[in-house]
């Protein structure tokens, strides 16, 4: 009887692990745009200077202790991030870093590489959008 219970237990563990892996890879929210409140970002062809200034201010207050653009600090260098990631992904990572690390494969890769969980810095959606615009301005140079 104990052998049967052990077998059922192991099958259940395997099924749960399998479903977790499958569910992590499902849906565009998880991989393409990340996990979080941002589903669609409309970007204009021109960069909004006022938004850039606001984003730079927020970035300098909340992000520079872990991020630089041209070199690794605690987190990855950010130069070119707007060419590598969708705007929604960037904003969701800023707004929802813990859940992104748990459910998004690209965020998991970053965590494995940098060995540090990005912390939520109490950034609002408008601030995250401004930070994104700041990143766009840096990447356009």
C-alpha positions in Angstrom: 0.0 0.0 0.0 2.8 2.4 0.9 4.4 1.8 -2.5 1.1 2.8 -4.3 0.8 6.0 -2.2 4.4 6.9 -3.0 3.8 6.3 -6.7 0.6 8.5 -6.7 2.5 11.2 -4.7 5.4 11.2 -7.2 2.9 11.3 -10.2 1.2 14.3 -8.6 4.5 16.1 -8.0 5.5 15.4 -11.6 2.1 16.6 -13.0 2.3 19.8 -10.9 5.9 20.6 -12.0 4.9 19.9 -15.7 1.9 22.1 -15.5 3.9 24.9 -13.9 6.5 24.8 -16.7 3.7 24.7 -19.3 1.8 27.5 -17.8 4.9 29.7 -17.5 5.4 29.5 -21.2 1.8 30.2 -22.2 0.3 33.4 -23.5 1.8 36.5 -25.0 1.5 38.3 -21.6 4.1 36.0 -20.2 6.8 36.1 -22.8 6.3 39.0 -25.3 4.9 41.8 -23.1 5.7 40.4 -19.6 3.5 39.9 -16.6 1.8 42.9 -15.1 -0.7 45.7 -15.7 0.7 47.0 -19.0 -0.9 45.3 -22.0 -0.4 47.9 -24.7 1.9 51.0 -25.0 1.5 53.4 -27.9 4.8 55.1 -28.7 5.0 58.1 -30.9 7.6 58.4 -33.6 9.1 61.4 -31.8 10.5 61.3 -28.3 8.7 63.5 -25.8 11.3 65.7 -24.2 9.2 66.6 -21.1 8.6 62.8 -20.5 12.3 62.2 -20.9 13.1 64.8 -18.3 10.6 63.3 -15.9 11.9 59.8 -16.6 15.5 60.8 -16.0 14.6 62.3 -12.7 12.7 59.2 -11.5 15.5 56.9 -12.9 18.2 58.9 -11.0 16.2 58.8 -7.8 15.1 55.1 -7.9 17.2 53.1 -10.3 20.9 54.3 -10.5 21.9 52.4 -7.4 21.5 49.2 -9.4 21.7 50.2 -13.1 24.0 52.0 -15.5 23.6 52.2 -19.2 27.1 51.1 -20.4 28.2 48.8 -17.6 27.0 46.1 -15.3 26.3 47.3 -11.7 24.0 45.2 -9.6 21.6 44.8 -12.5 22.2 44.6 -16.2 23.4 47.5 -18.3 20.4 49.2 -19.9 21.8 50.6 -23.1 19.9 49.1 -26.0 17.1 47.8 -23.8 14.4 49.4 -26.0 15.7 47.5 -29.0 15.8 44.2 -27.2 12.5 44.3 -25.4 9.0 45.5 -26.1 7.8 48.6 -24.3 5.2 46.7 -22.4 7.8 44.2 -21.1 10.1 47.1 -19.9 7.2 48.8 -18.1 6.0 45.5 -16.6 9.5 44.7 -15.3 9.7 48.1 -13.7 6.2 47.8 -12.2 6.1 44.1 -11.4 9.6 42.8 -11.0 9.0 39.9 -8.6 6.1 38.4 -10.6 8.1 38.9 -13.8 11.0 36.9 -12.3 8.6 34.1 -11.3 6.7 33.9 -14.5 8.7 35.3 -17.4 11.5 33.3 -19.0 13.5 36.3 -20.0 13.3 37.9 -16.5 14.3 34.5 -15.1 17.4 34.5 -17.3 18.3 37.9 -16.1 17.9 36.8 -12.5 20.1 33.7 -13.1 22.8 35.9 -14.7 22.8 38.7 -12.2 21.8 36.7 -9.1 19.8 39.5 -7.7 16.0 40.0 -7.6 15.1 43.4 -9.0 13.2 45.2 -6.2 10.0 47.2 -6.7 10.8 50.9 -6.2 7.3 52.1 -5.7 7.2 53.4 -9.3 3.8 54.4 -10.6 2.6 53.6 -14.1 3.1 57.2 -15.3 6.6 57.2 -13.9 7.3 53.8 -15.6 6.2 55.3 -18.9 8.5 58.3 -18.3 11.4 56.0 -17.6 10.6 54.1 -20.8 10.8 57.4 -22.7 14.1 58.2 -21.0 15.4 54.8 -22.2 14.2 55.5 -25.7 16.1 58.8 -25.7 19.3 57.2 -24.6 18.9 54.4 -27.1 18.3 56.9 -29.9 21.7 58.5 -29.5 
